């Protein structure tokens, strides 16, 4: 795991908010947006962008960067992309911080 890559990928409040929202989607997104929620897929980019009150292209860049850093997992289904947290990688990152800082 590249610690600096992870830190860069979560380096603003919106990105941190997204990680927090995805920790418990049902507490953070309207029920109608999660009507077809599948925990294996995660939350659709458009729903995340709506919650963030930002454009889909901007949020997509954030999400792609976070997925590249391995803190999110992206899954493409038809024309939609869904994101969920990579809990294993997040725990590894947290342990690296504990062990090294």
N, CA, C and O atoms as CSV, one atom per row, in Angstrom:
chain,resi,resn,atom,element,x,y,z
A,1,UNK,N,N,0.851,-1.181,0.000
A,1,UNK,CA,C,0.000,0.000,0.000
A,1,UNK,C,C,0.891,1.236,0.000
A,1,UNK,O,O,1.868,1.326,0.743
A,2,UNK,N,N,0.529,2.172,-0.844
A,2,UNK,CA,C,1.258,3.432,-0.920
A,2,UNK,C,C,0.527,4.469,-0.070
A,2,UNK,O,O,-0.517,4.993,-0.458
A,3,UNK,N,N,1.092,4.748,1.078
A,3,UNK,CA,C,0.454,5.635,2.046
A,3,UNK,C,C,0.194,7.011,1.453
A,3,UNK,O,O,-0.897,7.556,1.621
A,4,UNK,N,N,1.168,7.576,0.767
A,4,UNK,CA,C,1.000,8.910,0.203
A,4,UNK,C,C,-0.127,8.938,-0.833
A,4,UNK,O,O,-0.877,9.912,-0.905
A,5,UNK,N,N,-0.249,7.881,-1.629
A,5,UNK,CA,C,-1.329,7.803,-2.620
A,5,UNK,C,C,-2.698,7.806,-1.936
A,5,UNK,O,O,-3.628,8.463,-2.404
A,6,UNK,N,N,-2.815,7.080,-0.843
A,6,UNK,CA,C,-4.076,7.053,-0.090
A,6,UNK,C,C,-4.364,8.429,0.489
A,6,UNK,O,O,-5.483,8.930,0.381
A,7,UNK,N,N,-3.361,9.039,1.099
A,7,UNK,CA,C,-3.559,10.356,1.703
A,7,UNK,C,C,-4.005,11.366,0.649
A,7,UNK,O,O,-4.930,12.142,0.888
A,8,UNK,N,N,-3.363,11.363,-0.501
A,8,UNK,CA,C,-3.759,12.281,-1.579
A,8,UNK,C,C,-5.194,12.028,-2.021
A,8,UNK,O,O,-5.934,12.969,-2.306
A,9,UNK,N,N,-5.585,10.759,-2.077
A,9,UNK,CA,C,-6.925,10.419,-2.584
A,9,UNK,C,C,-8.048,10.849,-1.650
A,9,UNK,O,O,-9.195,10.983,-2.077
A,10,UNK,N,N,-7.725,11.066,-0.380
A,10,UNK,CA,C,-8.758,11.460,0.588
A,10,UNK,C,C,-8.490,12.861,1.128
A,10,UNK,O,O,-8.908,13.198,2.236
A,11,UNK,N,N,-7.793,13.668,0.344
A,11,UNK,CA,C,-7.244,14.929,0.831
A,11,UNK,C,C,-8.175,16.140,0.807
A,11,UNK,O,O,-7.692,17.272,0.810
A,12,UNK,N,N,-9.470,15.940,0.783
A,12,UNK,CA,C,-10.366,17.084,0.988
A,12,UNK,C,C,-11.617,16.611,1.724
A,12,UNK,O,O,-11.869,15.411,1.832
A,13,UNK,N,N,-12.385,17.555,2.221
A,13,UNK,CA,C,-13.534,17.210,3.066
A,13,UNK,C,C,-14.571,16.378,2.329
A,13,UNK,O,O,-15.143,15.454,2.907
A,14,UNK,N,N,-14.819,16.686,1.076
A,14,UNK,CA,C,-15.824,15.915,0.321
A,14,UNK,C,C,-15.404,14.463,0.198
A,14,UNK,O,O,-16.232,13.566,0.361
A,15,UNK,N,N,-14.146,14.218,-0.085
A,15,UNK,CA,C,-13.671,12.833,-0.204
A,15,UNK,C,C,-13.787,12.099,1.121
A,15,UNK,O,O,-14.167,10.929,1.151
A,16,UNK,N,N,-13.465,12.770,2.208
A,16,UNK,CA,C,-13.640,12.158,3.529
A,16,UNK,C,C,-15.119,11.906,3.820
A,16,UNK,O,O,-15.484,10.876,4.386
A,17,UNK,N,N,-15.963,12.862,3.425
A,17,UNK,CA,C,-17.409,12.682,3.599
A,17,UNK,C,C,-17.892,11.454,2.829
A,17,UNK,O,O,-18.676,10.660,3.349
A,18,UNK,N,N,-17.424,11.301,1.596
A,18,UNK,CA,C,-17.835,10.152,0.782
A,18,UNK,C,C,-17.475,8.848,1.488
A,18,UNK,O,O,-18.297,7.934,1.558
A,19,UNK,N,N,-16.264,8.756,2.008
A,19,UNK,CA,C,-15.878,7.546,2.748
A,19,UNK,C,C,-16.812,7.311,3.922
A,19,UNK,O,O,-17.223,6.180,4.183
A,20,UNK,N,N,-17.141,8.373,4.623
A,20,UNK,CA,C,-18.047,8.265,5.763
A,20,UNK,C,C,-19.449,7.831,5.311
A,20,UNK,O,O,-20.047,6.940,5.913
A,21,UNK,N,N,-19.965,8.455,4.264
A,21,UNK,CA,C,-21.304,8.105,3.771
A,21,UNK,C,C,-21.379,6.639,3.350
A,21,UNK,O,O,-22.366,5.953,3.615
A,22,UNK,N,N,-20.327,6.176,2.695
A,22,UNK,CA,C,-20.339,4.797,2.199
A,22,UNK,C,C,-20.177,3.772,3.315
A,22,UNK,O,O,-20.434,2.584,3.115
A,23,UNK,N,N,-19.755,4.227,4.479
A,23,UNK,CA,C,-19.633,3.310,5.621
A,23,UNK,C,C,-21.005,2.782,6.025
A,23,UNK,O,O,-21.144,1.624,6.419
A,24,UNK,N,N,-22.022,3.645,5.925
A,24,UNK,CA,C,-23.397,3.249,6.258
A,24,UNK,C,C,-24.349,3.917,5.269
A,24,UNK,O,O,-24.962,4.935,5.592
A,25,UNK,N,N,-24.479,3.354,4.066
A,25,UNK,CA,C,-25.301,3.993,3.032
A,25,UNK,C,C,-26.731,4.286,3.471
A,25,UNK,O,O,-27.274,5.335,3.122
A,26,UNK,N,N,-27.351,3.387,4.226
A,26,UNK,CA,C,-28.755,3.587,4.597
A,26,UNK,C,C,-28.937,4.752,5.567
A,26,UNK,O,O,-30.030,5.313,5.655
A,27,UNK,N,N,-27.902,5.117,6.284
A,27,UNK,CA,C,-27.985,6.266,7.180
A,27,UNK,C,C,-27.684,7.573,6.459
A,27,UNK,O,O,-27.946,8.654,6.987
A,28,UNK,N,N,-27.132,7.475,5.249
A,28,UNK,CA,C,-26.630,8.670,4.587
A,28,UNK,C,C,-27.244,8.994,3.232
A,28,UNK,O,O,-27.040,10.093,2.717
A,29,UNK,N,N,-27.982,8.077,2.649
A,29,UNK,CA,C,-28.618,8.315,1.351
A,29,UNK,C,C,-30.118,8.060,1.483
A,29,UNK,O,O,-30.528,7.172,2.230
A,30,UNK,N,N,-30.936,8.822,0.770
A,30,UNK,CA,C,-32.389,8.606,0.832
A,30,UNK,C,C,-32.772,7.179,0.419
A,30,UNK,O,O,-32.174,6.596,-0.485
A,31,UNK,N,N,-33.760,6.647,1.088
A,31,UNK,CA,C,-34.196,5.274,0.844
A,31,UNK,C,C,-34.546,5.028,-0.622
A,31,UNK,O,O,-34.254,3.960,-1.162
A,32,UNK,N,N,-35.180,6.027,-1.274
A,32,UNK,CA,C,-35.574,5.817,-2.668
A,32,UNK,C,C,-34.361,5.666,-3.587
A,32,UNK,O,O,-34.447,5.002,-4.621
A,33,UNK,N,N,-33.237,6.273,-3.220
A,33,UNK,CA,C,-32.025,6.122,-4.021
A,33,UNK,C,C,-31.379,4.757,-3.805
A,33,UNK,O,O,-30.599,4.296,-4.638
A,34,UNK,N,N,-31.700,4.120,-2.698
A,34,UNK,CA,C,-31.122,2.820,-2.382
A,34,UNK,C,C,-32.129,1.685,-2.565
A,34,UNK,O,O,-31.924,0.583,-2.055
A,35,UNK,N,N,-33.206,1.950,-3.285
A,35,UNK,CA,C,-34.253,0.944,-3.472
A,35,UNK,C,C,-33.702,-0.356,-4.052
A,35,UNK,O,O,-34.151,-1.443,-3.689
A,36,UNK,N,N,-32.731,-0.239,-4.952
A,36,UNK,CA,C,-32.136,-1.435,-5.552
A,36,UNK,C,C,-30.708,-1.650,-5.065
A,36,UNK,O,O,-29.893,-2.253,-5.763
A,37,UNK,N,N,-30.406,-1.153,-3.863
A,37,UNK,CA,C,-29.046,-1.242,-3.310
A,37,UNK,C,C,-28.601,-2.688,-3.188
A,37,UNK,O,O,-29.336,-3.554,-2.715
A,38,UNK,N,N,-27.387,-2.915,-3.625
A,38,UNK,CA,C,-26.763,-4.226,-3.508
A,38,UNK,C,C,-25.421,-4.013,-2.817
A,38,UNK,O,O,-24.558,-3.328,-3.367
A,39,UNK,N,N,-25.219,-4.577,-1.631
A,39,UNK,CA,C,-23.968,-4.352,-0.914
A,39,UNK,C,C,-22.737,-4.828,-1.688
A,39,UNK,O,O,-21.628,-4.354,-1.441
A,40,UNK,N,N,-22.927,-5.751,-2.611
A,40,UNK,CA,C,-21.803,-6.209,-3.435
A,40,UNK,C,C,-21.370,-5.130,-4.432
A,40,UNK,O,O,-20.209,-5.085,-4.838
A,41,UNK,N,N,-22.298,-4.273,-4.818
A,41,UNK,CA,C,-21.994,-3.210,-5.769
A,41,UNK,C,C,-21.619,-1.909,-5.072
A,41,UNK,O,O,-20.593,-1.306,-5.388
A,42,UNK,N,N,-22.432,-1.482,-4.140
A,42,UNK,CA,C,-22.230,-0.209,-3.465
A,42,UNK,C,C,-23.259,0.811,-3.907
A,42,UNK,O,O,-24.400,0.463,-4.212
A,43,UNK,N,N,-22.852,2.079,-3.940
A,43,UNK,CA,C,-23.751,3.194,-4.238
A,43,UNK,C,C,-23.373,3.771,-5.599
A,43,UNK,O,O,-22.194,3.901,-5.928
A,44,UNK,N,N,-24.383,4.110,-6.375
A,44,UNK,CA,C,-24.187,4.651,-7.719
A,44,UNK,C,C,-23.530,6.038,-7.663
A,44,UNK,O,O,-23.804,6.834,-6.765
A,45,UNK,N,N,-22.664,6.304,-8.637
A,45,UNK,CA,C,-21.975,7.595,-8.722
A,45,UNK,C,C,-22.960,8.754,-8.689
A,45,UNK,O,O,-22.719,9.748,-8.005
A,46,UNK,N,N,-24.059,8.641,-9.412
A,46,UNK,CA,C,-25.018,9.750,-9.474
A,46,UNK,C,C,-25.615,10.052,-8.100
A,46,UNK,O,O,-25.867,11.214,-7.778
A,47,UNK,N,N,-25.841,9.025,-7.292
A,47,UNK,CA,C,-26.377,9.231,-5.948
A,47,UNK,C,C,-25.332,9.893,-5.043
A,47,UNK,O,O,-25.672,10.737,-4.214
A,48,UNK,N,N,-24.080,9.514,-5.203
A,48,UNK,CA,C,-23.003,10.116,-4.419
A,48,UNK,C,C,-22.846,11.588,-4.810
A,48,UNK,O,O,-22.687,12.453,-3.948
A,49,UNK,N,N,-22.892,11.862,-6.116
A,49,UNK,CA,C,-22.760,13.247,-6.596
A,49,UNK,C,C,-23.900,14.108,-6.080
A,49,UNK,O,O,-23.692,15.256,-5.687
A,50,UNK,N,N,-25.100,13.554,-6.083
A,50,UNK,CA,C,-26.264,14.298,-5.590
A,50,UNK,C,C,-26.089,14.635,-4.108
A,50,UNK,O,O,-26.346,15.763,-3.689
A,51,UNK,N,N,-25.657,13.664,-3.328
A,51,UNK,CA,C,-25.438,13.873,-1.897
A,51,UNK,C,C,-24.343,14.918,-1.665
A,51,UNK,O,O,-24.448,15.738,-0.753
A,52,UNK,N,N,-23.306,14.887,-2.479
A,52,UNK,CA,C,-22.187,15.822,-2.342
A,52,UNK,C,C,-22.520,17.211,-2.882
A,52,UNK,O,O,-21.776,18.167,-2.667
A,53,UNK,N,N,-23.646,17.309,-3.583
A,53,UNK,CA,C,-24.051,18.558,-4.229
A,53,UNK,C,C,-22.958,19.064,-5.176
A,53,UNK,O,O,-22.610,20.245,-5.196
A,54,UNK,N,N,-22.434,18.115,-5.958
A,54,UNK,CA,C,-21.380,18.406,-6.927
A,54,UNK,C,C,-21.741,17.721,-8.246
A,54,UNK,O,O,-22.622,16.863,-8.292
A,55,UNK,N,N,-21.052,18.109,-9.305
A,55,UNK,CA,C,-21.314,17.501,-10.606
A,55,UNK,C,C,-20.816,16.055,-10.627
A,55,UNK,O,O,-19.881,15.685,-9.916
A,56,UNK,N,N,-21.464,15.261,-11.457
A,56,UNK,CA,C,-21.061,13.859,-11.606
A,56,UNK,C,C,-19.608,13.757,-12.095
A,56,UNK,O,O,-18.856,12.939,-11.567
A,57,UNK,N,N,-19.187,14.563,-13.089
A,57,UNK,CA,C,-17.789,14.444,-13.526
A,57,UNK,C,C,-16.774,14.726,-12.407
A,57,UNK,O,O,-15.763,14.033,-12.301
A,58,UNK,N,N,-17.040,15.728,-11.583
A,58,UNK,CA,C,-16.117,16.042,-10.488
A,58,UNK,C,C,-16.072,14.910,-9.483
A,58,UNK,O,O,-14.993,14.482,-9.074
A,59,UNK,N,N,-17.234,14.423,-9.083
A,59,UNK,CA,C,-17.285,13.326,-8.116
A,59,UNK,C,C,-16.677,12.061,-8.715
A,59,UNK,O,O,-16.028,11.293,-8.005
A,60,UNK,N,N,-16.876,11.841,-9.991
A,60,UNK,CA,C,-16.285,10.671,-10.656
A,60,UNK,C,C,-14.768,10.688,-10.566
A,60,UNK,O,O,-14.144,9.649,-10.349
A,61,UNK,N,N,-14.176,11.857,-10.731
A,61,UNK,CA,C,-12.715,11.974,-10.601
A,61,UNK,C,C,-12.293,11.633,-9.175
A,61,UNK,O,O,-11.335,10.887,-8.973
A,62,UNK,N,N,-12.995,12.171,-8.198
A,62,UNK,CA,C,-12.689,11.855,-6.801
A,62,UNK,C,C,-12.757,10.345,-6.563
A,62,UNK,O,O,-11.845,9.752,-5.987
A,63,UNK,N,N,-13.847,9.742,-7.014
A,63,UNK,CA,C,-14.064,8.315,-6.785
A,63,UNK,C,C,-13.018,7.469,-7.493
A,63,UNK,O,O,-12.523,6.495,-6.925
A,64,UNK,N,N,-12.677,7.826,-8.719
A,64,UNK,CA,C,-11.647,7.083,-9.453
A,64,UNK,C,C,-10.310,7.163,-8.738
A,64,UNK,O,O,-9.600,6.164,-8.631
A,65,UNK,N,N,-9.961,8.356,-8.245
A,65,UNK,CA,C,-8.703,8.504,-7.511
A,65,UNK,C,C,-8.696,7.653,-6.243
A,65,UNK,O,O,-7.686,7.040,-5.897
A,66,UNK,N,N,-9.824,7.627,-5.565
A,66,UNK,CA,C,-9.920,6.833,-4.343
A,66,UNK,C,C,-9.866,5.337,-4.655
A,66,UNK,O,O,-9.314,4.556,-3.879
A,67,UNK,N,N,-10.435,4.946,-5.783
A,67,UNK,CA,C,-10.376,3.542,-6.194
A,67,UNK,C,C,-8.949,3.166,-6.611
A,67,UNK,O,O,-8.480,2.069,-6.310
A,68,UNK,N,N,-8.271,4.070,-7.296
A,68,UNK,CA,C,-6.877,3.816,-7.683
A,68,UNK,C,C,-5.999,3.638,-6.446
A,68,UNK,O,O,-5.071,2.829,-6.444
A,69,UNK,N,N,-6.297,4.394,-5.406
A,69,UNK,CA,C,-5.555,4.280,-4.142
A,69,UNK,C,C,-6.026,3.082,-3.322
A,69,UNK,O,O,-5.458,2.789,-2.270
A,70,UNK,N,N,-7.043,2.401,-3.788
A,70,UNK,CA,C,-7.554,1.156,-3.201
A,70,UNK,C,C,-8.444,1.345,-1.981
A,70,UNK,O,O,-8.744,0.365,-1.298
A,71,UNK,N,N,-8.878,2.565,-1.680
A,71,UNK,CA,C,-9.788,2.735,-0.540
A,71,UNK,C,C,-11.244,2.518,-0.940
A,71,UNK,O,O,-12.101,2.326,-0.078
A,72,UNK,N,N,-11.527,2.548,-2.242
A,72,UNK,CA,C,-12.857,2.220,-2.752
A,72,UNK,C,C,-12.741,1.123,-3.793
A,72,UNK,O,O,-11.694,0.932,-4.413
A,73,UNK,N,N,-13.838,0.411,-3.969
A,73,UNK,CA,C,-13.933,-0.621,-5.000
A,73,UNK,C,C,-15.015,-0.183,-5.979
A,73,UNK,O,O,-16.154,0.074,-5.592
A,74,UNK,N,N,-14.642,-0.103,-7.247
A,74,UNK,CA,C,-15.583,0.284,-8.300
A,74,UNK,C,C,-16.113,-0.957,-9.000
A,74,UNK,O,O,-15.371,-1.898,-9.282
A,75,UNK,N,N,-17.412,-0.939,-9.276
A,75,UNK,CA,C,-18.035,-2.020,-10.025
A,75,UNK,C,C,-18.919,-1.412,-11.096
A,75,UNK,O,O,-19.784,-0.585,-10.806
A,76,UNK,N,N,-18.703,-1.819,-12.319
A,76,UNK,CA,C,-19.487,-1.321,-13.451
A,76,UNK,C,C,-20.619,-2.313,-13.719
A,76,UNK,O,O,-20.387,-3.517,-13.825
A,77,UNK,N,N,-21.847,-1.794,-13.829
A,77,UNK,CA,C,-22.999,-2.617,-14.173
A,77,UNK,C,C,-23.801,-1.848,-15.204
A,77,UNK,O,O,-24.351,-0.787,-14.908
A,78,UNK,N,N,-23.865,-2.380,-16.404
A,78,UNK,CA,C,-24.486,-1.694,-17.531
A,78,UNK,C,C,-23.807,-0.333,-17.711
A,78,UNK,O,O,-22.583,-0.270,-17.822
A,79,UNK,N,N,-24.571,0.737,-17.741
A,79,UNK,CA,C,-23.962,2.061,-17.939
A,79,UNK,C,C,-23.632,2.761,-16.621
A,79,UNK,O,O,-23.158,3.897,-16.638
A,80,UNK,N,N,-23.869,2.114,-15.484
A,80,UNK,CA,C,-23.647,2.735,-14.186
A,80,UNK,C,C,-22.399,2.182,-13.502
A,80,UNK,O,O,-22.023,1.025,-13.689
A,81,UNK,N,N,-21.779,3.033,-12.715
A,81,UNK,CA,C,-20.653,2.611,-11.886
A,81,UNK,C,C,-21.036,2.804,-10.432
A,81,UNK,O,O,-21.588,3.833,-10.042
A,82,UNK,N,N,-20.730,1.799,-9.652
A,82,UNK,CA,C,-21.052,1.792,-8.228
A,82,UNK,C,C,-19.755,1.732,-7.429
A,82,UNK,O,O,-18.759,1.159,-7.871
A,83,UNK,N,N,-19.791,2.336,-6.248
A,83,UNK,CA,C,-18.610,2.329,-5.382
A,83,UNK,C,C,-18.972,1.879,-3.984
A,83,UNK,O,O,-20.035,2.203,-3.454
A,84,UNK,N,N,-18.059,1.126,-3.404
A,84,UNK,CA,C,-18.173,0.744,-1.997
A,84,UNK,C,C,-16.783,0.844,-1.373
A,84,UNK,O,O,-15.774,0.885,-2.076
A,85,UNK,N,N,-16.750,0.881,-0.069
A,85,UNK,CA,C,-15.484,0.976,0.648
A,85,UNK,C,C,-14.708,-0.330,0.549
A,85,UNK,O,O,-15.294,-1.412,0.517
A,86,UNK,N,N,-13.403,-0.220,0.503
A,86,UNK,CA,C,-12.529,-1.380,0.578
A,86,UNK,C,C,-12.062,-1.467,2.036
A,86,UNK,O,O,-11.010,-0.944,2.404
A,87,UNK,N,N,-12.860,-2.128,2.835
A,87,UNK,CA,C,-12.617,-2.165,4.281
A,87,UNK,C,C,-11.245,-2.738,4.621
A,87,UNK,O,O,-10.583,-2.257,5.541
A,88,UNK,N,N,-10.819,-3.749,3.893
A,88,UNK,CA,C,-9.514,-4.359,4.160
A,88,UNK,C,C,-8.396,-3.337,3.954
A,88,UNK,O,O,-7.506,-3.216,4.795
A,89,UNK,N,N,-8.437,-2.613,2.857
A,89,UNK,CA,C,-7.397,-1.616,2.562
A,89,UNK,C,C,-7.443,-0.460,3.559
A,89,UNK,O,O,-6.399,0.055,3.958
A,90,UNK,N,N,-8.640,-0.051,3.961
A,90,UNK,CA,C,-8.773,1.038,4.936
A,90,UNK,C,C,-8.165,0.621,6.274
A,90,UNK,O,O,-7.475,1.410,6.920
A,91,UNK,N,N,-8.422,-0.612,6.685
A,91,UNK,CA,C,-7.843,-1.113,7.938
A,91,UNK,C,C,-6.323,-1.194,7.844
A,91,UNK,O,O,-5.622,-0.856,8.798
A,92,UNK,N,N,-5.814,-1.640,6.697
A,92,UNK,CA,C,-4.365,-1.704,6.500
A,92,UNK,C,C,-3.753,-0.307,6.592
A,92,UNK,O,O,-2.710,-0.120,7.219
A,93,UNK,N,N,-4.404,0.667,5.966
A,93,UNK,CA,C,-3.932,2.039,5.995
A,93,UNK,C,C,-3.904,2.564,7.435
A,93,UNK,O,O,-2.917,3.154,7.873
A,94,UNK,N,N,-4.991,2.340,8.152
A,94,UNK,CA,C,-5.072,2.797,9.546
A,94,UNK,C,C,-3.966,2.135,10.386
A,94,UNK,O,O,-3.359,2.791,11.233
A,95,UNK,N,N,-3.711,0.869,10.160
A,95,UNK,CA,C,-2.669,0.163,10.923
A,95,UNK,C,C,-1.287,0.691,10.567
A,95,UNK,O,O,-0.427,0.810,11.439
A,96,UNK,N,N,-1.063,1.013,9.284
A,96,UNK,CA,C,0.216,1.604,8.885
A,96,UNK,C,C,0.454,2.930,9.599
A,96,UNK,O,O,1.567,3.219,10.037
A,97,UNK,N,N,-0.605,3.735,9.710
A,97,UNK,CA,C,-0.481,5.008,10.426
A,97,UNK,C,C,-0.158,4.777,11.893
A,97,UNK,O,O,0.711,5.445,12.452
A,98,UNK,N,N,-0.848,3.837,12.514
A,98,UNK,CA,C,-0.612,3.527,13.928
A,98,UNK,C,C,0.816,3.032,14.140
A,98,UNK,O,O,1.487,3.435,15.090
A,99,UNK,N,N,1.267,2.171,13.261
A,99,UNK,CA,C,2.587,1.559,13.419
A,99,UNK,C,C,3.738,2.516,13.110
A,99,UNK,O,O,4.828,2.376,13.664
A,100,UNK,N,N,3.498,3.489,12.227
A,100,UNK,CA,C,4.614,4.286,11.723
A,100,UNK,C,C,4.609,5.754,12.109
A,100,UNK,O,O,5.600,6.448,11.885
A,101,UNK,N,N,3.532,6.237,12.678
A,101,UNK,CA,C,3.512,7.654,13.050
A,101,UNK,C,C,3.414,7.832,14.558
A,101,UNK,O,O,3.386,8.962,15.045
